[in-house]
Amino acid sequence: MVEQVARLPYEKELIFVTSAKFSDFYSKYGKLDNYKFPVSVIGNIQSPGSGRSIGAREASGRELIFMDCHVCFTPEKITKLLATLNRHPDDVVAPSMQVIDFPSCNVEGGIGYGIAFSFIDQPYKWEWLPPSSTEHEYQTPFVCACQFLCKKETMNHLLGYGGFLTPPIGVGMEEEIFMRIQRLGHKVYIDPTVALGHLFKGYAGKPTWDTHSNSGWFFPRVASIYVNVFDKELWRKIESLCSRVWGDEWYKNLEIAKTQYSWLRNLMKPLAGKIDENWFLRT
């Protein structure tokens, strides 16, 4: 990742946010102080949602690029994405995603574009959407939170409405921010002309999600429904499926979500009619 960033031909900074302790990180990777741009490390952050919110607050640049560490890119592709962002300075821009091996960056699979989540046979089923265009950017419900761009002002707007939802530990449902951010008046675009490589975990021969990553699985999904769903009929359908499939995990985590995020639901409630929730969450 650092070597890829070093090749970008403009002023930049790199912020690593990691669950590791500083001592463990520096022992494995060194101090990372031999580059001609600032590299900082924020350690002991136990969920990606917390990491993204903290990294956004700490960043000093006008443009923010969020990436997992197992993403492959070139300066030309980043420059093109920044140009797309500058055409939509109040919005979010994401590339299409090419399945790769990492760190070789060898292409191993197809390309994914925008995303919706379905609640038909199982809750929160990830659905890749076919591209609306292959020649120019277009709007989409969700993009993968593993690689996207926005202006600092846009992210600051979201941070005022809770930022990323954060389980105490483990991977959350970071993509839900794109539903909230569109309710706040920003659009989300896919640029299908730019594909960045991404390693997908959990497949044969690839790294798997460990216990730490999976430990908070239910809570962020239930919380994201609680914070985002105001349509009564959509809520009825989602609750019926989630309570049937998840059982006690639905009821238990819903009570936790109400305790932790009732303030955020109340903050979002006046904006309930700003989006069609059924475009995002499909039943």
N, C-alpha and C positions, 0 to 999 in steps of 0.2 A: 504493500500500500504506500509506504513512504517513498519508494523509488518512483512509483507512478505519479504521485503528487509532485515530486521534485521536477518532473519533466513538463509540468504545466507552465506556460511561458508568460505568467503574470504574477503580480503580487498576491501572496496567499499565506495562510496559516493552516496548520493541521492540528486538530484536537482529537486525541484518542480518549475514548471513554471505555473503561474496562471494569469487569468485576474483580479482577486480580488486585492484590495489594501492590503498592508501589514497589516494594522490595522484590516481590516475585516478578513483576513486569520488567523492571530494570535488569534483574539478574538474567532474564531470558533474552531481552532485546537490546540491552545497553541503554545509555542515556539519550540517544537520538539527538545529540547536540552538535553534530558535525554537518548540518545542512544550512543552506543560505536563506532559510525561512524558519519562523518559529514553530516548534513542535512541542506541544504540551500534553501531559497525561493526567487524566482525572480517574483515580482508582477507587476500588471498593464500592462501585455502583452496581447494585444487584439486579436491576431489570433494564432492558433496552429502552423502555418508555422513559424511565428516570434519566437514563444516559442521554437520550435525544433532547429532552427538555433542558438538562443542565448544560449540555454542549451548546445548545442554541443561545442560552443566556450568556455564556462565556465568550462566544464568538464575537470578534470585533469587526468583521467584514460586512459589507452591504448585501452580498449574495451568500447564501448558505447552501452547501451541498452535503446532503446526508447520505452516507454509504456504509454498508457492512464492510468488514475488512476482507471478505472473499469476493470482491467485485473487481473485474478487469475493465480498464478503460484506456483511451488514448487522449492526448491533448486535443486532437482534432474533434473528437466526439464531445468532449466537455465544452469546447469553444462553441460548437453548434448548439448544444443545450442552453448555454448562457445566452446565445442570440435569441433562442425561442423564449426564454424567460424575459428577456428585455422587450419582446413584443407583447408580453402579458405580465407586466411588472407587479400587479396586485395578486397574482395567482400562483399556483403550484404547477411545476412541469416535471415530468418523469420520462425516462427513456423506455423503450421496450426492453425486454429481458431475454438474453440469450443463455441457454443452458450450457455451462462450461465445466471443465475440470479446473481445479485450483491447487497450486499456483501456476500450473502450466498455461492456463487460459485457453487450452484447446477446446474447440467447440464440440459438444457431445449431444446436443439435442436441439429442440425447436425454439421458437420465440413466443413469449407471452406478452400481452398488451395490457389493457385495462382489466379491472376485476369488479365483480359483484359477489355478494354472499347470498346463498339460497338457504331457505328453511323449509324444505319439502320432506326429504326422507331422513335428514340429519341436520342438527343445528350448525349454522355457520360454515356451510360447505363452500369452499373456495371455488369460484367459477371464473375461468378465463373467458373474457369476452372477445369476439372476433373484432378486428380493427374496423373502425368506421371509414378510415382512409389509410392508404399506405404512402401518401405523398405529402401530407401536412398534418400538423397537430390537431387534435380533436378532444372534446370533453369526455370524461369518463367518471363513473361513480367513485371508484377507489383505484389507487395504484399501490404497489408494494412499498411499504415504508423503508425497505432496505436500500432504496436509491431514488432520491428525488431532490429537487431544487426549489428554493423560494427566496424572496427577499427577506432580510431581517425584520422589516416592518410587518410583513405578513405573519411571520412566526411570533412576533411580539403580540400581535392581535390574538392569536390562538392561546398564547401563554396567559393572557388575561382572562381566558375562559377555560382554565384548567390545564392547558398543555396536554401532554400525553398521559393517558391513564396509566397508573403504575401499580402493579401487584408488589407486595413486599419483596418478592424474589421471583426470578424466572421470566420467561418470555410472556408478554402480554398480548393484547390485540391492538397493536400500534396503528394498523390501517384505519381504525375507526375515526381517527382525527380528520380524515378527508371528508367524512360526513359532517362533522362539526364545522370544519373550516368552510365548507360550501354553504352551510346554514348562516355563517357569518358574512357571506357575500363574496367570497373568493371562489374562483373556478379551479378545477383540476384538469390538467391536460396531459395526454400521452403524445410524445413526439415519435411516431413510428419510423421515422427516417434515421433514428439513432438507436442502436442496440448495444447495451452494455452487458458484459458477461457476468453471470452470477452462478455461484456454486449452490445447488439445492441439496440440503442435508436430508438424511433419512432414506436414501435410495441405496441399492446394492453397491457396495464398494466405496460408499461415501461416508463421511462422518455422520453420527447419529445425534439426536437431541439427548443430552444427558439429564440426570435427575434434577440438577440445579435448574436447567432450562424449563423443564416440564412441571416443576413443583407448584406453580401458581396458575395452572392452566384454566380452571373454571372461572375464577373470580373476574379477570379482565373481560371475559366474554359476556358474563352476566351484567357486569357494570356498564359495558358499552351499550347493551340493549336498554338498560335502565336510563342512561343519560341521553340516548338518541331517539328513542321511539315514543312518539306522542300520539300517533294515529291509533285510535282505539281498536279498530279491526285488525290492524297489523299486529298490535300488541297481543290481542287474543290468540291469533294464529301462532305467533312465536312462543308465547307462554305455554300453549297447549303442547307444542312439539318439545320444547326444552324440558318441561316438567315430566313428560312421558319418557324421554330418552335419558335425561340427566338425573331424574329423580330428586333425591334430597339435596344434591349439589345445586340444583336450581334454587330451591327455597332457601337453603342456608346462605348461599352467596348473594341472593337478592336482598336479604336482610342486611348483610354486610355492606352491599352497595348503597342501600338507602341510608345507612349510618354514615358512610364515608363521602357519598356524592350527592346527597339531597340538595346541598347548596348549589351544585353545578347543574342539576336538573332544573332547579328553580331559575337559575340564571339563563338557561337555554329556552325555557318554556315560552317566553314572549316571541321567540324566533321560530316557534314550531311550524308555522305555515310557510316558511321561506323555501322549503325544498319538498320534493315528492319522495317520501321515505321508501316507497315501494320501488323506486329506481335503484336504490342502494341494497335493500334487503328484500329478497324476492321469495314469495310464497306461492 
